[in-house]
């Protein structure tokens, strides 16, 4: 008889959701984690970075406010705030809390003996079902000299007691963009390099261009389309060679992506296939080994905490119950927490999902949104992409874009029509009222164009003549 109904390898977002879901379904569950519960999100990702971003925004607002003078930023209180936020979130993810709902936490590095057997140190655990949720780690680029300069990553930057005076950031994706702006606002002189020719290449091109302008205005030096040729040290300084020039800094932050953590798991003993350095799964999140599933960043898909959590739930449900849910989703909502923030969901360019028509784009600049006027936050926009009457996607550059994109994600998931968004009354003055404003404009455009427009005009004139 097996020790458990389910073994979960990894205590990050996917693993915690998988384990708690299974326990609430009545399964006997053990969660195996070699480090700290909470994973990257709690300790080196979402929580500390957003705490840092908040502190940087407050400091920057004070330093640039026309109503406050002699404002100064000191990093030690910021570091304390970041660590306090991590500790507060971690306090809700303890082994003791998990034990109260029936999850046993086993500390140590997991290895497969076979597809039903896991060894942790000198202990052996068995279960008919296993879910691998070991996450991902910083990926170092193949640049000569990078291994010898003690580069910072998102896992180590929050350990600093003071920020470097001059910081070089490699990578203009979400992690690089967020940390570059936060460090610049807290006093570092920041240079950001990327071999891609635009900042935040995952975003709407207009969003990338607007954010690049904001960064430049805030004093961040952007070197885009600039492959790094070599990294070295010159005394205490880091030297980066690119395009025939040399850049010097006091530290370098590498933010060039993340790689699934699979080393040491002995996946081959269980018959688990690895493809492109990630665990291969089908839409049910099942691996090539019967009874073994994988969820979250270790599968090599989109790397978002909320997606990992969803996959943790889906993997646990599919492993323990008949039938299945689709664990591999497209058109996910996401946000990059720069200032302004960038949010996106669904299909935002090209053809509609049906392939029968092009999407119709409707947009409003924040300069036309009253709440943005009251906060002097007029740089940004809201875009809606329509597939006929239905919302297919959205792109937002705005304060609180992460909150706004949630509403639009729900609208897409529920098959809402643009008229539904126009009829839903939004509180004024809020940034969310821009969604109703834009949806109303789009609805009127539909009603007054083409054949519909001619019919609408005829009806109006006919009614008014009575």
N, C-alpha and C positions, 0 to 999 in steps of 0.2 A: 504494500500500500504506500502511496506517495506521501511525502511529508506535507505537501501543500497542494491546493488546486491550481495555484498560479505563482510563478516566480517573476518578479520584475527586476530587471538589471538597470540601475541608474535612478537616482533620486532627484532629477531635475523636473522641469515642468511636465514633460510627457510621463515620466515615471510616477510622479506624485499623483497625477490624475488617474493613470491606469490603476495604481494600487488602491486608491480610495474608491474608485468606481467599482472595482472587483469586490472589495470588502463590503460595500453597501449592497451589492447584489447577493451577499451571503457566502462568498468564496473564502477559503483559507489562503491568505496571501502573505508572502514574504517579499520585502523590498531590499535589494542589495545595493549598497552605495559605498564606494571606497573613500570618498572624501566627506563633504558636508551636504546635508539635505538642502534642496533649493536650487542646486546647479548654477549655471552661469547667470541666469536671470536674477537670482537673489544676491549673488556675491560679486559678480564681475560684469554684469550686463545691464538689464533693464533698470533695476532698483538703484544701484549706485550711479549709473549714468544719468538717470532722470533727476536724482537728487542733486548731482553736480550741475546739470543744466538749469535747474530751478535756482540754485544758489548763484550761478553765473548771471542768470536773467535779472535777479534782484539786484546784484551788484552793479550790473551794467545800467539798469534803469536808474539807480541812484546816482551813478557817476555821470550820466548823460541828461538827467532831469533838469529842466530849467528852473525848478522850484527848490532843488537841493544843491548846496554847494559844499565843497571840501569833503566830498564822499571818498572813502578809501576802501579798498578791498584787501583783506588779509586771508591767506589760504588756510591756516590752521583751523579757524572756525568752520570753514567750508568743509574741510576734511572730516571734522567732527560731525557735521550735519550728515554727510554721506554715510559715515559708519553707523550713525544712529539709525538712519533709515534702513540700512541693511539688517541691523540687529533687530529692529522692530518687526520686519517682515519674517526674518528667520525664526523669531519667537513663536510664530504661528505654524511652523513646519518642523516640529520636534519629534523625535521618536516616541516620546511620551504621549503626545497628541495623537499620533497615528495609531498607537497601541489601543487607545480608547475606542477606535472604530474597527479594530481587528487586524491591523497591519503590523507584522513583526518586521522590525528593521534590523538587518544583519550588516555589520560594518566589515568592509574588506573588499578586495579585488576579486571579481567573478571570472571564472573560466569554465567553458563548456567541457564536460567529459564526454557527453553525448547529448542528443537533443532533449532529453528529459532530466539530465543530471548536471548540476552546477557545483563546482568546488569553490569555497571561500576560505582561504587559509587552510586549516586542517579539517574544516567541516564540509560535509557533503549534503546537498539539498536536492530533493527530487520533486517533480511536478509534471503532470501531463501537458501543461501549457506554460510557455515562457514568453515574455515580452522584453525585447532589448531596447532600452531607452538611454543609451550611454552618451548621447549628445555629440558635441563637436568641440574642437579646440582651435586656437588661432593658427592660421596657415601662414607660414613664412615664405615670401617670394624667393625665387631662385636667382638672387642677385649676389654677385661676388662680394664677399666681405660681410654680408649681413649677419652671419652667425657670430662674428667677433666683436660686435659693437654694443652688446647688451641692450638690444632694442626693447622698448616698452611695447606692450600689447594691451588690449582692453582688460586682460587679467591682472596686469601689474601696475597700471597707471594709478589705480585707486589706493595703492600702498604708499605713494609719495607723501612726504610731509610738507614739501613745497614744490611748486611748479617750476619747470625750467624757464629761464629767461627767454631763450630762443628754442622753439620746438618745431621740428620738421615732422610732418605727418605724411606717411605713404598710404594713399588710398582715399578716394573721394566718394566712397559708398556711404551707407547709413552710419556705420560706426565712425568712420573717419570724419564725416561732416559734422556729426553731433559733437564729438570730442574736440575737434578743431575750433569750432565756434565757442564752446564753453571755456576752453583754455585761453583763447584770445580775450574773451570778456573778463577773465580773471587776471589778466596782466601779462600773459606770455606773448611774445612776438612769434606768430605762427606762419609757416609756409606749408602749403598743402600741394603735394604732387600726385599726379595720376597719369598713367599712360593713355587712358581714355581721354578724348578731347572735350568732355563736358563733365561738370560736377553732377553727382547723383544720377548716373546713367539709367537707373531703374525707373526713374520718374518721367512724367510728362516733360517733353523738351522745354516747354514754356516755364515749367516749374524749375527745371535745372538752370535755365538762363536767369530767372529772377533771383534764385538763391545765390548764384554766383555773383550777381551784382550786389546783393546785400553783404556777402562776405567781403568783397572788395571794398565796399564803403566802410566796413568795420575794421579795415586794416589787415585782413588776412591776405597773404600773398598766394595767389593761385598760379600754379605751373601745370596746366592741363595739356594733354597730348605730349607728355614729357617722360619717356621711359627712363628708369634709373639704370645706369650702367655699372656703378660700383659704389659701395659704402665702406668707409674706413674711419679710423681715428687719427686725429692729429693732436696729440696731448689729450686734454680733457674734452676736446671738441669732436663732434661727429661730422664727417665730411661726406656729402652726397654728390656724386658726379652724374650730370644729366645734360644732354645736348651740348657737350663741349664746355660746360661751365661747372663750377664747384659751389655748393651751398654749405655753409657751416651752421651748426646748431649745438646747443648744449645737450640735447637728447633727441631721439628719433622714436616716433610712435608708428608701429606697423599695423595698419588696418586694411589688409588686402584680402580679407575673407576668412572663412573657417572651414575646417576639414573634419569629417565624421571621425569620432573616436572609436576605433575598432581594434587597435593594437592590444595584444595580450588576452583577447577573449577566446582564442582558439576556435574560431567560428567553423573552421574546416572539420573539426571533430563532430560537429552537429550536422554537417552537410548544408551550411548556410552560404549561399552564393553572394559574392561581393562583386559589384559592378561600378566602375568609375570611382573606386575608393569608398563606396557606400554600400550598405546592406540593401540588396535588391528585394523589393516587395511588390505585390500586386495591389489592386485597388482596395482589397480587404485588409491590407497591411500584413498579409501572410508572407513569410519568407519561403525559400525553397525547401526548408526542413519542416515536415509535418508537425503541427502543434506549436511552432515557433513564429512569433510575430515581431515586428519592429515598428517603432514610432518616434517621431520627432526628427531632430537634426541628423541623427545617425543614418537616416534613409537617404540623405543627400538632396532633399527637396527644399522648398522655401523655408528659410530659417527665421521663424517668428515664434515667440513664446506662446501666443494665443493659438497658433497652428499646431505647435507641439502638444499643447494641452488637449486640443480637439482630437488629435491622432491618438493620444494616450487613452482617451475615452473610447474612441472607435475600436482600437486594438483590444481593449479589455472586453468590450461588448461582443466583438466578433469571436474572441477566443472562448468565451464562456456561454454564449447563448446561440440558439439556432438562427439561421438567416444571417444577414450581414448588413452593415451600413458602409457607404463609400468613405474610406479614410483618406483618399487622395483628392483634394479639392483644387479647383481653379478659380481665378478671379477673387482671390482673398483680399480682405481689407488690410491695409498696413499704413503705418505712419512713421515718418522720420521726424524726431522731436527737436528740430532746429527752431530758430525764431526768424521768420515765421515757420510754422510746422508745415510739412508736406504730407498729405494723405491721399490715398488712391484705393479704388476698388473696382472690380469687374473689368470689362473690356473698354479701353479708352482710345482706341485708334483702329483704323482699317475697317474690315467688313464686320457685319453683325454676326452673332453666333450662328445664325441660320445660314449665313453665306449668300443670302438672296438679295441683300441690299447693303448700302453703306450706312454707317452710323451717322446720325445728325448731332452736331455739337451745338450746345447753347452755353454761354458763359456770361458771368457778371464780374466786373472788377470790384475789389473791396472798396474802392473810392466811392462806389454807389451804395455802400452798406452803412447805415447810420451808426451802428455800434462801432464799426471800425473808425468812423469819423470821431466819435467821442474819445477813443483811445489812441488817436494818431497812429493807427495801424493800417494804413491804406494801401500797403504794398502786398498784393495778393489777388486771388481770384477763386471763384467756384465755377467748375465746368461740369455739365451733365451731358452724357452721351446716350442718345435714344435709339432704340431699335424699334421703329414704328412708334407705338404708344408707350412701350415699356422702357423702363430705365435699364440700360445695359452696363453703365459704368460711370465713374465720377473721378475727378481730380480736383484737389483743394490745396491751395496755399493760403494759410490763414492762421492766426492764433486759434488754438483749440481745434485744429484740423482733425486730430484724433477723435475728439468727441463728435464732431460733425459727420465723419465718415461712417460711424456706427449706424446712424439713422439710414444712410444710403445703402449700406450693406444689408440691413434688414429689408429695405424696399426691394432690392434686387432679389434676395432670397425668397421673398413672398410674392414675387411677380407683380409688384405694384406698377400701376400706370402713372404717367406724368400727372394726370388729373388728380390722382389720389394724393400726391405730394402737394399739389396746389390747394386742395381742399382742406388738408390738415392745418389747422391754425397754429402758428408758431408764435411764441412769446416775443414781444417787441420791447426794447431793442436788444436783440441778440444776434450773434453771428449766424445762428441757425435760421433766422428769418430770411437770410439770403437764399436759402433753399426754396422756401415758399415763393419768394419774389421771382426767382429764376424759373421755377416750375410753372408759375402763373403766366410768365411771359411766353414760355414754350407752348403752353396750352393755347394761348391766344394766337400765336403764330400758326399752329396747326389748324385752328378754326378759321383763319382768315386767308389761307393760302390755297391755291389750286382750286379744284372742284369744290372742296369744303368751303373755301372763301366765297365762291360765287353763290353757293346755297345759303350761307350765313347772311351775306349781303341782301339777297332776295327776301329772306325771312324778316330781316330787320325792317326793310322798307315796306313790306307787306303789312307787318304788324302796326307800324307807325302811321300808316295811311288810314287805319280804321278810326 
